[in-house]
Amino acid sequence: SPWKSLFQAMESEISAAFDSGGPEDILSRAFKLTVTREDICTLQPLGWLNDRIMNFYMGLLVERSKKEGYPAVYAFNTFFYSKLSSTSHKGVKKWTKGVDIFEHDVILVPIHLKIHWTLLVVDLREKTIKYFDSLGQKGDHICKTVLKYLEEESKEKRNIELTASEWTLRSMGTEEIPQQSNGSDCGVFVCKFADFISRDKPIIFTGEHMPYFRRKMVWEIIHQQLL
């Protein structure tokens, strides 16, 4: 069937991305990022996703959000939160130069905690800040840090005071979102949390989908197109 041959073509392309060439080969370029075979290989089973893969995938989500029928999405770089938490609003003021983040519906903040990826999501429509951790750790302090950032950014950029009391901050519980069953899938969980949220879809995947998601992400990054 045509589906079967398409699937086989994709599969052989994914395998080739992993195996056929040198680690420095460039496999994709967009969003001011260059993705090499070495980067792509972090998507192999049980690989640790690196910053370039995370940021490239966030770029794909932002691109898709410009289409009709999707919420408007802004994604911060993976280095944003560590910079914010080690400095203050002043330290990251220039990161949003020429951008009004408040014109978006959803803001994605991928977070790198030493050896673990998590995701913070600001929904400007609902005035919520939610923290997604596939290892079930709480991130209430992270939510507060980002709310404070939003207050300062709003004052500075729009001269509007946010009312903190109108906002709901929440770490998602282990019963509410899928949890990882190994030490290496956190980055894929973050990308897929972001994928589903940026389509306003309920998060219905599980850890069992991870090997499939990894292969799919290889294809999507190489083709710069979400399936």
VOMARDREN-986705 format. One line per 8 residues: number of its first residue (from 1); their letters; for each residue x, y, z of C-alpha. Coordinates in Angstrom, 3 decimals. Each point is the difference from the previous one (the first is absolute). Example, Ala and Ser with C-alpha at 12.3 -4.5 7.8 and 13.67 -1.06 7.14 Angstrom:
BEGIN
1) as) 12.300 -4.500 7.800 | 1.370 3.440 -0.660
This chain:
BEGIN
1) spwkslfq) 0.000 0.000 0.000 | 1.142 3.606 -0.503 | -0.101 0.534 3.787 | 2.289 -2.919 0.580 | 2.565 1.145 -2.541 | -0.128 3.563 1.377 | 0.577 -1.343 3.494 | 2.912 -2.142 -1.185
9) ameseisa) 1.544 2.983 -1.783 | -0.259 2.051 3.200 | 1.469 -2.814 2.055 | 3.012 -0.407 -2.274 | 0.516 3.762 0.040 | -0.052 0.028 3.799 | 2.483 -2.877 0.169 | 2.260 1.778 -2.499
17) afdsggpe) -0.082 3.134 2.171 | 1.469 -2.014 2.850 | 2.520 -2.105 -1.893 | 1.113 1.246 -3.392 | 2.695 2.610 0.413 | 2.138 2.007 2.379 | -1.087 1.598 3.303 | 0.607 3.525 -1.363
25) dilsrafk) -2.262 -0.419 -3.049 | -2.695 2.690 -0.019 | -3.449 -1.564 -0.269 | -2.202 3.031 0.556 | 0.232 3.782 0.213 | -2.682 2.397 1.226 | -0.861 2.372 2.870 | 3.670 1.133 0.035
33) ltvtredi) 0.882 -3.559 1.017 | 2.122 -2.617 -1.696 | -0.813 -3.631 0.789 | 2.744 -2.553 -0.619 | -0.126 -3.778 -0.150 | 1.466 -0.010 3.505 | -2.982 2.063 1.223 | -2.462 -2.255 -1.826
41) ctlqplgw) 1.606 -3.060 1.593 | -1.204 1.199 3.406 | -3.435 -1.096 -1.287 | 1.142 -3.613 -0.118 | -1.610 -2.258 2.647 | 0.900 1.188 3.505 | 2.075 2.931 -1.286 | 0.024 3.286 1.918
49) lndrimnf) -1.500 2.750 -2.138 | 2.310 3.005 -0.242 | -0.774 3.720 -0.112 | 0.141 0.173 -3.770 | -2.614 -2.715 -0.471 | -2.247 1.552 2.669 | 0.276 3.506 -1.443 | -0.487 -1.184 -3.574
57) ymgllver) -3.160 -1.895 0.953 | -1.332 3.049 1.873 | 0.673 1.978 -3.198 | -2.129 -2.472 -1.967 | -2.852 0.394 2.514 | 0.176 3.796 -0.259 | -0.035 -0.199 -3.825 | -3.059 -2.228 0.046
65) skkegypa) -1.790 2.367 2.375 | 0.002 2.677 -2.708 | -2.497 -2.065 -1.976 | -3.747 0.551 0.157 | -1.739 -1.728 2.893 | 2.967 -0.313 2.388 | 0.598 2.023 3.171 | 2.793 2.556 -0.443
73) vyafntff) 3.111 -1.472 1.632 | 3.193 1.633 1.221 | 2.867 -2.261 1.118 | 2.969 1.061 2.065 | 3.415 -1.457 -0.664 | 1.172 -2.803 2.338 | 2.618 2.370 1.464 | -2.587 2.608 1.030
81) ysklssts) -1.083 -1.414 3.336 | 3.489 -0.700 1.362 | 0.989 3.551 -0.926 | -3.166 1.452 1.571 | 0.370 -1.981 3.213 | 3.686 0.892 0.383 | -0.484 3.719 -0.763 | -3.425 1.672 -0.125
89) hkgvkkwt) -2.225 1.680 -2.574 | 2.884 2.365 -0.766 | 2.152 -2.928 -1.107 | -2.498 -1.155 -2.624 | -1.593 3.307 -0.985 | 1.604 -0.049 -3.452 | -1.250 -3.538 -0.750 | -3.406 1.375 -1.013
97) kgvdifeh) 1.268 2.989 -1.946 | -2.581 0.998 -2.612 | -2.475 -2.621 1.248 | -3.102 0.452 2.118 | -0.365 -3.396 1.642 | -3.417 1.086 1.291 | -1.406 -0.031 -3.533 | 0.192 -3.812 0.090
105) dvilvpih) -2.378 -2.570 1.482 | 2.549 -2.461 1.305 | 3.605 0.440 1.130 | 2.212 -3.086 0.178 | 2.986 -0.007 2.327 | 2.129 -3.156 -0.388 | 2.143 -0.342 3.114 | 3.339 -1.758 0.386
113) lkihwtll) 0.612 -1.026 3.609 | 3.590 -1.305 -0.143 | -0.885 -3.501 -1.241 | -3.752 0.217 -0.479 | -2.382 1.758 -2.403 | -3.340 1.418 1.170 | -2.527 2.409 -1.510 | -1.731 3.062 1.314
121) vvdlrekt) -3.068 1.244 -1.895 | -1.546 3.441 0.323 | -3.566 0.233 -1.336 | -0.722 3.704 -0.397 | -3.633 -0.696 -0.883 | -0.678 -1.830 3.266 | 2.620 1.800 2.108 | 1.562 -3.277 1.061
129) ikyfdslg) 3.590 -1.111 0.460 | 0.388 -3.757 0.013 | 3.080 -2.100 0.597 | 0.407 -3.362 -1.740 | 2.545 -2.477 1.335 | 0.091 -3.585 -1.254 | 1.775 -0.986 3.229 | -2.774 1.527 2.097
137) qkgdhick) 2.074 2.591 1.837 | -1.712 3.209 1.068 | 1.073 3.307 -1.537 | -1.990 2.540 1.988 | 3.065 2.239 0.448 | 0.559 -0.137 -3.779 | -3.603 1.120 -0.606 | 0.497 2.909 2.419
145) tvlkylee) 3.258 1.046 -1.659 | -1.714 0.102 -3.401 | -3.022 1.905 1.347 | 2.344 2.618 1.437 | 1.723 0.176 -3.391 | -3.379 0.512 -1.727 | -0.883 2.801 2.432 | 3.262 1.812 -0.728
153) eskekrni) -0.175 -0.629 -3.737 | -3.574 1.339 -0.113 | 0.894 3.119 1.944 | 3.068 0.659 -2.127 | -1.388 -0.832 -3.451 | -3.651 1.039 0.238 | -0.124 2.143 3.113 | -2.719 -2.331 1.314
161) eltasewt) -0.014 -1.387 3.530 | -0.873 -3.689 0.130 | -2.196 -0.973 2.932 | 1.822 -2.950 1.506 | -3.080 -1.094 1.954 | -1.883 -0.659 -3.263 | 2.538 -2.651 -0.967 | -0.126 -3.722 0.762
169) lrsmgtee) 3.341 -1.767 0.455 | 0.125 -3.770 0.037 | 2.399 -2.924 -0.170 | -1.743 -2.784 -1.874 | -0.419 -3.170 2.058 | 1.251 -3.462 -0.937 | -3.630 -1.101 -0.483 | -0.681 2.810 -2.481
177) ipqqsngs) 2.898 -0.367 -2.415 | 1.941 -3.037 -1.272 | 3.228 -0.884 1.794 | 3.229 -1.387 -1.386 | 1.125 -3.507 0.897 | 3.700 0.509 -0.755 | 2.687 2.594 0.549 | 0.254 1.311 -3.533
185) dcgvfvck) -3.390 0.880 -1.506 | -0.612 3.314 1.805 | 0.888 2.085 -3.077 | -2.449 -1.882 -2.206 | -2.703 0.411 2.658 | 0.625 3.760 0.041 | -0.218 0.230 -3.804 | -3.246 -1.974 -0.073
193) fadfisrd) -1.560 1.865 2.940 | 0.754 3.165 -2.001 | -1.352 -1.540 -3.220 | -3.354 -0.973 1.514 | -0.381 3.234 1.991 | 0.783 2.131 -3.046 | -2.941 -1.667 -1.760 | -2.310 0.377 3.040
201) kpiiftge) -0.166 -3.803 0.124 | -0.279 -2.113 3.154 | 3.204 -1.843 0.856 | -0.886 -3.586 -0.757 | 3.319 -1.630 -0.887 | 1.995 -2.300 2.297 | 3.609 -1.092 0.449 | -0.667 -2.826 -2.438
209) hmpyfrrk) -0.245 2.505 -2.844 | 3.544 1.284 0.539 | 1.907 -2.249 -2.478 | -2.525 0.973 -2.711 | 0.143 3.712 0.928 | 3.794 -0.033 -0.185 | 0.009 -1.387 -3.542 | -2.744 2.358 -1.078
217) mvweiihq) 1.957 2.983 1.379 | 3.016 -0.991 -2.127 | -2.130 0.191 -3.139 | -1.673 3.256 1.103 | 3.298 1.729 0.761 | 1.629 -1.085 -3.256 | -3.044 1.108 -2.018 | -0.726 3.040 2.181
225) qll) -3.596 -1.052 0.054 | -2.207 -1.462 2.725 | -1.986 -3.089 -0.925
